[in-house]
Amino acid sequence: MALSKQVEDSMKEAERNIREALAFAARTERPYICRELGGMLSHIENLMTTDGLFDKLDKAIKESKEENE
């Protein structure tokens, strides 16, 4: 099941906000802060991408079961 529109939109908004924070942090904060913000961005992107991958995997498993019946 794909992410709901509301969840996906909220995650994209969070991603935009973190990118903005990272842009400001790059100029004024310690490198550790920038690294952590970058990690957050990576986790959000991975979560959205992985959800789609699970959908494809579920579909392939279902099709395989139907072929074997």
Secondary structure as UniProt FT lines:
FT   HELIX           5..28
FT   HELIX           31..68
//
